[in-house]
Amino acid sequence: MTDTKTKEKKAGPELGSKQKKFLKGLGHSLTPVVAVGKEGLTEKIITATALELSRHELIKVKIGKSSPASRQETAEVLSTGSESSLVQIIGKTILLYKKNPKLDKDKQIRLP
């Protein structure tokens, strides 16, 4: 008997090097919209990340100095939890991308 309620989440599709380079360029001017603080990776942070990705497709996440989780662990958990693709980790900042076909055509990011 299988349990259909427990869906295993996975990170978004792998991005090619040209796509990552393109997204890094777009993400350069962005300000972080999600912050991971001293509470670490809570369900609330993962939900907020997924919500912001549905609004913007490309977001920055800032990891606070007091966060107990490592930046690599944070990036993996957030990308898996929000089913997004990890674009880049620079210092304490993570860049995530998730395509949203429901956005207006003029607001969607068109990858090369």
VOPAGU-2260 file (C-alpha; in pm, 1 decimal, decimal comma):
REM VOPAGU-2260
SITE   aa  ch    i         X         Y         Z
SITE  MET   A    0       0,0       0,0       0,0
SITE  THR   A    1     146,5     335,0    -100,5
SITE  ASP   A    2      85,0     665,7      67,7
SITE  THR   A    3     -10,4     918,6    -198,6
SITE  LYS   A    4     -19,5    1209,8      45,2
SITE  THR   A    5     356,4    1224,7      93,8
SITE  LYS   A    6     500,4    1374,4    -218,4
SITE  GLU   A    7     874,4    1390,6    -237,6
SITE  LYS   A    8     980,7    1739,4    -333,7
SITE  LYS   A    9    1281,7    1789,8    -553,5
SITE  ALA   A   10    1477,0    2086,9    -676,0
SITE  GLY   A   11    1382,4    2247,4   -1005,5
SITE  PRO   A   12    1537,1    2152,8   -1338,9
SITE  GLU   A   13    1911,9    2183,1   -1387,0
SITE  LEU   A   14    2012,2    2502,1   -1560,2
SITE  GLY   A   15    2274,1    2517,5   -1831,8
SITE  SER   A   16    2577,6    2744,2   -1802,7
SITE  LYS   A   17    2433,4    2999,9   -2048,7
SITE  GLN   A   18    2106,8    3008,0   -1855,5
SITE  LYS   A   19    2286,9    3052,9   -1523,2
SITE  LYS   A   20    2501,9    3332,0   -1665,8
SITE  PHE   A   21    2189,1    3506,2   -1799,0
SITE  LEU   A   22    2008,3    3474,3   -1463,1
SITE  LYS   A   23    2314,6    3595,0   -1268,6
SITE  GLY   A   24    2311,1    3909,0   -1480,7
SITE  LEU   A   25    1941,6    3965,5   -1407,3
SITE  GLY   A   26    1988,2    3890,5   -1038,4
SITE  HIS   A   27    2275,6    4133,7    -989,5
SITE  SER   A   28    2049,3    4433,1    -929,6
SITE  LEU   A   29    1791,0    4250,1    -718,2
SITE  THR   A   30    1754,5    4308,0    -346,1
SITE  PRO   A   31    1692,4    4009,9    -114,9
SITE  VAL   A   32    1322,1    3941,4     -57,2
SITE  VAL   A   33    1364,0    3655,6     193,1
SITE  ALA   A   34    1593,0    3657,3     497,3
SITE  VAL   A   35    1703,3    3353,3     697,7
SITE  GLY   A   36    1766,2    3457,7    1058,1
SITE  LYS   A   37    1863,8    3300,7    1387,5
SITE  GLU   A   38    1564,3    3062,8    1374,2
SITE  GLY   A   39    1725,2    2898,7    1071,9
SITE  LEU   A   40    1529,9    2712,6     808,3
SITE  THR   A   41    1171,7    2702,2     926,2
SITE  GLU   A   42     866,5    2595,7     728,7
SITE  LYS   A   43     766,6    2962,4     727,2
SITE  ILE   A   44    1089,2    3059,8     544,8
SITE  ILE   A   45    1042,7    2781,8     287,1
SITE  THR   A   46     681,2    2889,9     228,5
SITE  ALA   A   47     785,2    3255,2     193,5
SITE  THR   A   48    1052,8    3153,7     -58,5
SITE  ALA   A   49     801,0    2957,5    -267,5
SITE  LEU   A   50     555,3    3249,8    -255,1
SITE  GLU   A   51     815,1    3505,1    -367,0
SITE  LEU   A   52     929,3    3274,5    -647,9
SITE  SER   A   53     571,3    3250,2    -773,3
SITE  ARG   A   54     557,7    3630,9    -782,5
SITE  HIS   A   55     900,3    3706,4    -930,1
SITE  GLU   A   56    1056,4    3385,3   -1076,8
SITE  LEU   A   57    1405,5    3505,1    -974,8
SITE  ILE   A   58    1479,4    3602,5    -614,3
SITE  LYS   A   59    1766,1    3663,3    -375,8
SITE  VAL   A   60    1770,6    3511,8     -27,5
SITE  LYS   A   61    1995,0    3662,9     241,3
SITE  ILE   A   62    2138,3    3440,9     515,0
SITE  GLY   A   63    2188,1    3628,6     839,8
SITE  LYS   A   64    2509,2    3604,1    1043,2
SITE  SER   A   65    2320,9    3437,4    1327,8
SITE  SER   A   66    2167,7    3163,7    1109,9
SITE  PRO   A   67    2265,0    2817,3    1238,2
SITE  ALA   A   68    2249,5    2651,5     893,9
SITE  SER   A   69    2538,1    2663,2     647,8
SITE  ARG   A   70    2487,8    2850,3     324,0
SITE  GLN   A   71    2512,8    2530,2     115,5
SITE  GLU   A   72    2259,2    2351,8     336,1
SITE  THR   A   73    2027,7    2654,7     325,2
SITE  ALA   A   74    2048,7    2670,2     -55,4
SITE  GLU   A   75    1972,0    2298,9     -92,1
SITE  VAL   A   76    1678,3    2302,6     150,4
SITE  LEU   A   77    1524,1    2616,7      -1,8
SITE  SER   A   78    1563,4    2500,4    -361,7
SITE  THR   A   79    1417,7    2159,7    -279,1
SITE  GLY   A   80    1140,9    2297,5     -56,0
SITE  SER   A   81    1033,7    2552,3    -316,7
SITE  GLU   A   82    1105,1    2320,6    -613,7
SITE  SER   A   83    1329,3    2586,1    -766,7
SITE  SER   A   84    1669,6    2587,1    -933,3
SITE  LEU   A   85    1977,2    2710,9    -749,6
SITE  VAL   A   86    2148,3    2967,6    -970,4
SITE  GLN   A   87    2425,7    3096,9    -747,5
SITE  ILE   A   88    2562,4    3130,9    -395,2
SITE  ILE   A   89    2775,1    3438,6    -329,2
SITE  GLY   A   90    2879,8    3494,5      28,3
SITE  LYS   A   91    2561,9    3482,3     233,3
SITE  THR   A   92    2331,4    3547,2     -62,4
SITE  ILE   A   93    2150,2    3279,2    -263,6
SITE  LEU   A   94    1994,2    3331,0    -606,1
SITE  LEU   A   95    1697,5    3103,7    -690,2
SITE  TYR   A   96    1489,9    3066,7   -1007,4
SITE  LYS   A   97    1157,2    2899,5   -1072,8
SITE  LYS   A   98     959,8    2935,4   -1395,3
SITE  ASN   A   99     599,0    3047,7   -1347,1
SITE  PRO   A  100     385,5    3008,0   -1660,6
SITE  LYS   A  101      92,9    3181,3   -1483,2
SITE  LEU   A  102     271,0    3519,0   -1481,6
SITE  ASP   A  103     191,9    3773,3   -1751,9
SITE  LYS   A  104     397,1    3705,9   -2064,7
SITE  ASP   A  105     577,2    4040,9   -2029,4
SITE  LYS   A  106     682,3    3957,7   -1671,0
SITE  GLN   A  107     814,5    3609,1   -1744,0
SITE  ILE   A  108    1187,0    3552,4   -1775,0
SITE  ARG   A  109    1281,3    3399,9   -2109,2
SITE  LEU   A  110    1586,8    3182,7   -2072,9
SITE  PRO   A  111    1836,2    3155,8   -2359,8
